[in-house]
């Protein structure tokens, strides 16, 4: 049976102080709460990535994932998840822990203690397409080591950062000990699908309540519409290129550090 793997990022009441490039990925807490209620009411079985990959996959499932490791994942998303008795996988960028508005170790460990899965979102969030095999292997293996050392628990799930995917990630991820890899391609994840090429659906600020509910019904037209929008974004990524993306991310990281320093 197919699974809907939802990809979230940030949950915040205000966009104040948030960069323009990140704003589409920031969800209002009221919207997020309604979505969690809709998942429960739809009767979909809820899994973490790790548990879904290890399950018999005989039931329609909703798998919730969060990328990057924003502090709002702990402060805002976690209470709402617990309120609805839902679990999620939080993909943490290991090199960003405790930087500015990202989660610190206390928060990450608290997520894990609450029954959430902690996965890797690589070490530095660099576009995988820019990395050679040695660099890619280091990003995957070192981020896993950092997270496992900090958690005292195994980390088996990985998500690819940015829209610049590197197919070599699949083989390297297996070799360094991961059990699955989530990518940014819009679509359902099916039980016959390669666990190292798991489709997801990004939940952005622009997604309507009706679109979300249609997704819970596995509506193919809604998926095709979201996929067509992704093709447009992919074209824009090709135009800007990975190096242009890196420059934009550098501006974001500098902003995070300024928040951390209080400047």
Protein Blocks (a to p, Z undefined) as FASTA:
>chain_A
ZZdddddfbdcfbfghiafklmmmpccfklmmmmmmmmmmnopacddfklmmmmnolacc
dddddehjaaklmmmmmmmmmmnopacdddddfklgopajaccfklmmmmmmnopacdde
bjnopafklpcfklmmmmmmmmmmmmmmmnopacfbdcdedjbdcfklmmmmmmnopabd
cdfbecdddfkbcfklcccddddfklcfklmmmmmnopaklmmmmmmmmmmmmmmmmmno
mmlmmmmmmmmmmmmmmmmnoZZ
